[in-house]
Amino acid sequence: MKELSKLPNISKVIETKLNEVAIMTPQGLYEVGSKEAFIRIRLKDPTACVNMLCAIEGAIQGIRWHNLSEDTRAELKNFYNSL
């Protein structure tokens, strides 16, 4: 699979934002991880929100972000708030 938008939660808008920070493939996203990918996006787009971070993590896990575990969601929210 080459298109990031084929992953759960990854719209064309998020795919474009990932491409803008040199993440071009699902494999590239897996290697970078959700937090680093989000930091890169946030540096270019300060309006990037915690929901985008959760969407990226859900894409990496292959699930809708609404189905992330409560622990994962809490960890991501804490990470977001620390930025």
BAFI-3210 file (N, C-alpha, C; in Angstrom, 3 decimals, decimal comma, padded with zeros to 6 digits):
// residues 83
n [1|2|3|4|5|6|7|8|9|10|11|12|13|14|15|16|17|18|19|20|21|22|23|24|25|26|27|28|29|30|31|32|33|34|35|36|37|38|39|40|41|42|43|44|45|46|47|48|49|50|51|52|53|54|55|56|57|58|59|60|61|62|63|64|65|66|67|68|69|70|71|72|73|74|75|76|77|78|79|80|81|82|83]
n.u [000,850|000,668|-000,530|-001,166|-003,700|-005,241|-005,121|-006,815|-008,543|-006,972|-007,345|-007,460|-006,535|-005,002|-003,168|-001,865|-000,682|001,066|002,697|003,888|005,700|007,576|006,708|005,723|004,646|002,777|004,613|006,688|005,354|004,884|007,503|008,342|006,464|003,622|003,848|006,218|005,591|003,393|004,583|006,218|004,248|002,914|004,835|004,731|002,057|000,455|-002,161|-002,834|-004,520|-005,321|-006,993|-006,080|-003,602|-004,458|-005,808|-003,680|-002,225|-004,162|-004,263|-001,739|-002,052|-004,011|-006,713|-009,891|-009,710|-011,389|-011,542|-009,243|-007,431|-008,308|-006,084|-004,121|-005,260|-005,249|-002,490|-001,680|-003,084|-001,848|000,724|000,215|-000,630|001,753|003,213]
n.v [-001,172|002,111|004,586|006,849|007,660|005,425|004,202|003,710|006,554|008,456|011,116|012,814|015,352|015,054|013,251|014,906|016,743|015,022|014,268|016,735|016,866|015,045|012,388|009,817|007,309|004,483|002,772|004,550|006,162|004,295|003,833|006,358|006,996|008,025|010,249|011,647|012,188|013,846|015,998|017,026|017,876|019,751|021,722|022,964|023,545|025,075|024,795|022,166|019,521|017,564|015,518|014,945|013,855|011,537|010,323|009,731|007,913|005,904|005,139|003,998|001,825|000,556|000,941|002,625|005,869|006,342|003,956|003,588|002,522|003,497|004,075|004,612|006,835|008,644|008,857|010,012|012,426|013,608|013,850|015,634|017,880|018,522|019,763]
n.w [000,000|-000,933|-000,650|001,854|002,574|002,406|004,801|007,966|009,230|007,918|006,104|002,915|003,460|005,836|004,813|002,951|004,722|006,065|003,921|003,410|005,452|004,822|005,054|003,319|002,805|004,132|005,426|006,010|007,856|009,905|010,709|011,642|013,618|015,607|017,359|016,644|013,971|014,365|015,754|013,729|011,901|013,487|013,805|011,351|011,149|013,465|014,299|014,408|015,986|018,972|018,161|015,603|016,196|017,548|015,429|013,718|015,299|015,515|012,827|012,536|014,220|012,835|013,257|013,817|015,205|017,329|018,594|020,019|022,902|026,255|027,821|025,874|024,625|026,770|027,206|024,766|024,913|027,130|026,086|023,965|025,436|026,604|024,674]
ca.u [000,000|001,489|-001,266|-001,474|-005,141|-005,885|-005,120|-007,941|-008,433|-006,106|-008,034|-006,541|-005,936|-003,926|-002,145|-001,093|000,134|002,152|003,608|004,625|006,778|008,403|006,165|005,063|004,068|002,446|005,842|007,357|004,604|005,152|008,873|008,447|005,590|002,595|004,283|007,172|004,847|002,580|005,485|006,598|003,090|002,617|005,800|004,265|000,653|000,184|-003,562|-003,021|-005,157|-005,140|-007,723|-005,207|-002,628|-005,153|-006,075|-002,421|-001,942|-005,113|-003,833|-000,599|-002,581|-004,946|-008,075|-010,467|-009,153|-012,384|-011,360|-007,991|-007,660|-008,353|-004,700|-003,452|-005,834|-004,744|-001,072|-001,597|-003,557|-000,770|001,794|-000,257|-000,625|003,141|003,848]
ca.v [000,000|003,306|005,795|006,988|007,831|004,112|003,810|004,271|007,902|009,358|011,788|013,440|016,517|014,566|012,695|016,038|017,261|014,056|014,406|017,988|016,663|013,953|011,055|009,592|005,971|003,892|002,280|005,722|006,563|003,312|004,024|007,630|006,955|009,074|011,451|012,387|012,689|014,970|017,126|017,600|018,594|020,883|022,782|023,661|023,912|025,150|024,500|020,706|019,240|016,250|014,536|014,533|012,949|010,259|009,741|009,167|006,706|004,883|004,655|003,105|000,587|-000,049|001,031|003,961|006,487|006,233|002,654|003,520|002,224|004,671|004,365|005,244|008,180|009,478|009,099|010,964|013,731|014,149|014,257|016,851|018,992|018,862|020,493]
ca.w [000,000|-001,031|-000,290|003,271|002,757|002,476|006,206|008,717|009,794|007,159|005,005|001,953|004,131|006,711|003,924|002,430|005,820|006,270|002,775|003,571|006,432|004,280|005,333|002,041|002,707|005,421|006,051|006,567|009,041|010,953|011,172|012,361|014,784|015,642|018,071|015,804|012,810|014,819|016,034|012,436|011,365|014,373|013,523|010,146|011,321|014,897|014,607|014,482|017,273|019,580|017,359|014,508|016,808|017,770|014,109|013,215|016,087|015,085|011,512|012,761|014,811|011,899|013,795|013,918|016,406|018,409|019,236|020,776|024,317|027,129|028,214|024,735|024,458|027,871|026,930|023,662|025,394|027,960|025,164|023,277|026,388|026,952|023,585]
c.u [000,897|000,772|-001,602|-002,973|-005,909|-005,919|-006,353|-007,587|-007,654|-006,875|-006,997|-005,838|-004,782|-002,811|-001,260|-000,181|001,303|003,174|004,471|005,770|007,574|007,984|005,257|004,320|003,648|003,697|006,618|006,681|004,873|006,535|009,017|007,643|004,679|003,087|005,238|006,473|004,040|003,444|005,881|005,453|002,845|003,585|005,392|002,844|000,305|-001,271|-003,837|-003,478|-004,906|-005,883|-006,885|-004,148|-003,249|-005,449|-004,816|-002,072|-002,894|-004,736|-002,675|-001,071|-003,577|-006,388|-008,580|-009,990|-010,112|-012,207|-010,018|-008,320|-007,659|-006,938|-003,953|-003,960|-005,324|-003,279|-000,908|-002,044|-002,488|000,386|001,426|-000,180|000,785|003,843|003,719]
c.v [001,237|004,554|005,800|007,074|006,510|003,583|004,372|005,665|008,901|009,889|012,313|014,645|016,078|013,958|013,819|016,607|016,326|014,157|015,654|017,876|015,387|012,566|010,729|008,255|005,484|003,390|003,427|006,206|005,602|003,537|005,289|007,594|008,164|010,359|012,287|012,956|013,920|016,191|017,808|018,422|019,858|022,041|023,607|024,204|023,934|024,883|022,993|020,337|017,809|015,168|014,052|013,559|011,570|009,557|009,079|007,897|005,581|004,297|003,677|001,772|-000,121|-000,036|002,466|004,578|006,440|004,940|002,509|003,226|003,523|005,065|005,087|006,657|009,131|009,829|010,142|012,360|014,388|014,633|015,562|018,054|019,416|019,672|021,998]
c.w [000,000|-000,558|001,191|003,509|002,722|003,912|006,903|009,234|008,949|005,946|004,021|002,585|005,022|005,874|003,375|003,502|006,105|005,144|002,905|004,571|006,113|004,743|004,163|001,943|004,090|006,151|006,698|007,839|010,192|011,560|012,023|013,663|014,855|016,288|017,231|014,579|013,207|015,119|014,734|011,841|012,186|014,145|012,304|010,311|012,808|015,276|014,682|015,895|017,749|018,792|016,179|015,023|017,020|016,445|013,557|013,981|015,703|013,737|011,659|013,323|013,895|012,374|013,720|015,228|017,584|019,203|019,936|022,239|025,124|027,561|027,100|024,539|025,540|027,649|025,825|024,090|026,264|027,103|024,468|024,205|026,793|025,862|023,752]
res [m|k|e|l|s|k|l|p|n|i|s|k|v|i|e|t|k|l|n|e|v|a|i|m|t|p|q|g|l|y|e|v|g|s|k|e|a|f|i|r|i|r|l|k|d|p|t|a|c|v|n|m|l|c|a|i|e|g|a|i|q|g|i|r|w|h|n|l|s|e|d|t|r|a|e|l|k|n|f|y|n|s|l]
***
